Amino acid sequence: MSIVFDSVDIKGLRVVHFEQLLSYLERREYDSWYYGNRKQFEKRHEEIKEWLCKIIEYARSEGVIIPIRRKEGKK
């Protein structure tokens, strides 16, 4: 059985949520820790950071609005 993610719901998140995640990545760079194979870890780290920076850049674009997450039962 395989699971495919074709979309991820980010409703209710704001740019500051993504910036906070980016700060965690940057702190890891400052502390220089890793686990497992360092080369593979650093590659994944850079891919995640690149992905997150693209999200932040896009979310800051003019006209981009992240919808508010509605509580269950409300319309």
Backbone hydrogen bonds, N-H to C=O, Kabsch-Sander energy under -0.5 kcal/mol:
donor,donor_aa,acceptor,acceptor_aa,energy
6,D,4,V,-0.8
12,G,67,P,-2.7
13,L,10,I,-2.2
17,H,14,R,-1.4
18,F,14,R,-1.2
19,E,15,V,-2.5
20,Q,16,V,-2.1
21,L,17,H,-1.8
22,L,18,F,-2.2
23,S,19,E,-2.1
24,Y,20,Q,-1.6
25,L,21,L,-1.9
26,E,22,L,-2.6
27,R,23,S,-2.2
28,R,24,Y,-2.0
29,E,25,L,-1.7
30,Y,26,E,-1.9
31,D,27,R,-2.7
32,S,28,R,-2.0
33,W,28,R,-0.7
41,F,37,N,-2.7
42,E,38,R,-3.0
43,K,39,K,-1.8
44,R,40,Q,-2.4
45,H,41,F,-2.8
46,E,42,E,-2.4
47,E,43,K,-2.1
48,I,44,R,-2.7
49,K,45,H,-2.5
50,E,46,E,-2.5
51,W,47,E,-2.3
52,L,48,I,-2.6
53,C,49,K,-2.5
54,K,50,E,-1.9
55,I,51,W,-1.9
56,I,52,L,-2.5
57,E,53,C,-2.6
58,Y,54,K,-2.5
59,A,55,I,-2.9
60,R,56,I,-1.6
61,S,58,Y,-1.4
64,V,61,S,-1.7
65,I,63,G,-0.5
74,K,71,K,-2.1
